[in-house]
Amino acid sequence: MTQMSERHTAKVIGVTVAAAVGGFLFGFDSSVINGAVDSIQGHFGLGSFFTGFAVAIALLGCAVGAWFAGRLADRWGRKKVMLLGSVLFVVSSLGSGLAFSVPDLMLWRVLGGLGIGIASVIAPTYISEIAPARYRGALASLQQLAITLGIFAALLSDAVLQNAAGGASNELWLNLEAWRWMFIVGVVPAVVYGILALLIPESPRYLVGKHLDQEAADILANITARSTRRSASPRSGSPSATSRRRRSTTFAARSSGCSPSSGSASSWPSSSSSWVSTRSSTTPPRSGSRWASPRTSRSPRR
């Protein structure tokens, strides 16, 4: 039993880490340009305004990506939207590294911002929907940890590439400057993110929304070890069973159009007769109610 619990715990952590790679790309793509700012400004001959605009334009794509990511996730599923984010990160990294003009660079940066916005929404959503309740808070915090690790990895790779070339503007490999390789390196975690998105299961919440209850139950049983079988009903004489039976009988009566306010007790279904008799024997009749017994005639005043 303990080994089974540990195995399912490892599965939950593994799936969560796979989804949190989107947070790693969030931090990486938003910070990788820091090491290339001066080289971009000198290469394209930009002023301070256009340099800052080229750096910050990714935030516009981030806002747009965060806006439509939730709707796409409800329509396509969480996995497909993760794959879309992976593709956007790959295209943005290659395009930014091979940019030949400022508008070209801005376009690829906007696409990278779309991927950032998607990752900022989908990763925590998926983690909260797949994680068991007892681990949900701790596992959801992995998204924030992944973002900070992505920022650290981006700045570290910038420093390593710059030192390897002797400067960000110097050529490193394949006749490309080091600042271009700073962007191209982002292809590696983006491809890893796409592969992991193919391997993880779909969100049970999305499957239930598409009326695929059995598939959602199988995923929960496989990942979180939550049994989908209902527990055995308690003894019929227990108070909880009696109260549930009364509530279900009341709901059935109301669903059939019968209620104490719409007719007499004889119009109730036969299945609710025991509940009516129990209520009538335990609850005193109220004055002026149709459930009260006929009023007896008063004796004449002497």
N, C-alpha and C positions, 0 to 999 in steps of 0.2 A: 504493500500500500504506500509505503514511504517512497519507494523507487518510482512508482507511478506518479506520485505527486511531484517529485523532483523533475521527472521527465516533462510533465505538462508545464511546470514553471519555467523550464529551459525553453520550451516552445514559445511561451508567451513573451519571454525576454527577447528571444531571437526575432520574432515577428516585429516587436516594438523597435528593436535596434534597426531592422531593415527599413521600417517606416521613418525612423528618425534620421536616416541618411539625407532625406529631403531637407531637414534642418541644417545639416552639415553643408549642403550646397547653398542654402540660404546665406549662411555666414561667409562661405568661401567666395561666392560670386559677388556679394556686396562689398567685399573688402579687398579683392585681388587687385583692383585698379589703383589702390593707394601706392603701390610700388612703381606704377607706370605713369603717374601723372606728369612728372617733369619731362619724361621722355616724349610723351604724347604732345605736350605743349611745344617742345623744341622741334619735333619731327614735322608737325603740321603748321608750325608758326602761329599758334593761337595766342590770343590775349587772355587776360585773367578771367574775363566774363565767359567766353566760350569754353575755356578749359574747365571752369567750374560747372558749366551747363552740361558738358559732355560727361562729366563724372556723375552729376546728380540726376541725369535724365532717366537712369534706371529706376528711380523711385516712382516715376510716372507709370512705367510698365508694372511695377510692383502693386500700385493701387488698383490698376485695371485687372491684373491677375487675381488679386484677392477678392475683387468684386464678383467675378463670374465663376470662380473656382467652385464655390458651393453649389451653384446651380448645375454646373457640368457634372459634379460628383453625384448629385441626386439623379441625373439623367443617364449618365454613362456608367457610373460606378466609381469607387475610390481607386481601384487599380488602374483603370484606363486614364484617369486624370493624372495619376502619378507617372505613368508612361509619357503622357503629354509634357509634363514638367521636365522629365529627363531629356526628351527630344529638344525642348527649348534651351535647356542648359548646354547641350552638345552644340547646337547650331550657334548659340551666342558665343561660346568659347572659341570655336573655330573662326567665326566671322570677325570677332573682335581682334583675334590674333593676326588675321590676314587682311585687315581693313586697309584700304588705299586712300581714303578721304575721310573728312570729318563727318559728313552726313552718313556715310557708310558705317562708321564706328558708332554713331548715335543709334542707328537702326538696330544693330546687333545688341547694343546695351539695353535698348527697350525690350527686345525679346528676352534677354536675360532677366530683366525686371519682371516680365510676365511669369517666368519660371519661379522667381523668388516669391511672388504673390501666391502662386499655386502651392508652393511648398509650405508657406506660412499658414495656410488654411487646412490643407489635406492631411498633413502629417499629424497634428494634434487631434484632428477629428477622427482619423483612423485609429490612433492609439487609444483614445477614450472609448471607442466602440468595440474594440477587440479585447481590451484588458479586463480581467476580473475586477470586481469592485474592491477587493482587499489590496490590490496592487495598483489601482488606477492612478492614484495621486503620485506615487513614486515613478511609475512608468511614463506618465505624461510629462514629468519634469525632464526626461531624457531629451525632449525636443529642445529645451533651452540649453542643455549641456551640449547638444550637437551643434547648435548655432555658434556658441563660443569656441568650440573646437574647430569649426569651419573657419572662423575669423583667424584663429591662431595658425591653422594650416596655411591659409592664404598668405599671411604676412611672413611666415617662415619660408614658404616656397619662393616668395619674391626676393627675400634676402639671399637665399641659396643661389638662385639663378643670377642675381646681380653680381654676387661675389665670383661666381664661376666665369662670367663674361668680363669681369673687371669694370662693370658699369651697365646700367639698364639700357643704354643706347648703343652698346657694342654688340656686334654679331656673336651669336652663340653656336647654333646648329643650323644647317641647311640654309645658310645665308640669311637667317632671320635674327633680328635683334632680340635681346633678352626680354624686353618688355612685351614682345609678342608672345614669347613662350610662357610668360606669366599667365596669359589668358588661355593658351592652348592646353596647359596642364590641367585646367578644369574639366577637360573631356573625360579624364580617368574616373573621378568620382561620379560624374554624370552617367557614364555607361554602367558603373557598378549599381547606381540607383535604379536604372532601368531594368537590369537583370534581377535585382532583388524584388522589384515590383511585380515581375512575372512569376516569382516563386511564392510570394505570400498569398494567403487566401483572401477572398473578397470579404468586405465588411458584413457581418451578420445583420447590422441595422439596415444596410442597403438592400439585402436579400429579402428581409421581412417587408420592406416597403414595396418590393416587386412581387409580393405574395409567393416567395420561394421559401416557405417556412421550414421545409425539411432540409434544404441545403444549409440554411442558417443554423439549424439545430445540430447538423453533423459537424459544422465548423466549430461551434461552441464545445461540443463533446470532444473533438479532437485536440483543440488548442487549450481550452480552459478546464477540461475534465468535468464540465457541468453536465449532469445527467438531465435528459429531457423527459424522463418518466415522472409522472406525478406520484407523489407519495401516497401510500395507502390511506384510505379514508379512515378517520377515527371511529370509535364505536358509536353506534347510533344513539346511545343514551347520553353521550357526553354533551356538556353545554355548548361547546364550540360547534359540534355537528348540528345540534338543534338550531342554533342561531343561524348557521349557514343555510339550513334547510328552510327556515322561515324567510330569509332574505331571497333565496331562489324562488320560493313559492310566491312571494309578493311580486317579484320581478315578472314571473310568468303570468300572474294575474293581471298586472298592469299592461303587459304586452298584448294580452288578449282583449283588452278594452274594458275589463271589469275592475272596478275599484269601489271602495266603500262610499265614495262620493257620487258614483254613477248608477248605483242600483242597490237592491237589497242583497242579503247574504245568499239567497237562493240563486242569484245570477252568477255566482262565482263558480269556477271550474271545480270538478269533484276533487282534484288533487289538493286544493287549498282548504277543504272542509275542516281538516284537523287543525289548521292554523286559525281558522275563524272560531272554531269552538274553544281553542286555547285562549284566544284573545277575549272572547266573550265571558269566559269563566274567570279570567284573572283581572280584567279591566272593568271597573265599575262604569255603568252607563252615564253619559253626560246629559245634563238637563237640556231639553230642546233638540236632542239628536235623534235621528231616525232609528239609531241602534237602541235607544232607550225603550224600556217596556211601556206598554200603554198606561197612560196616567189614570189612576183610580179615581173614581168620583168622590168628591168630598161629602161628608155627612152634613145634613142640613143643620144650620145654626139653631141652637136652642133658644 
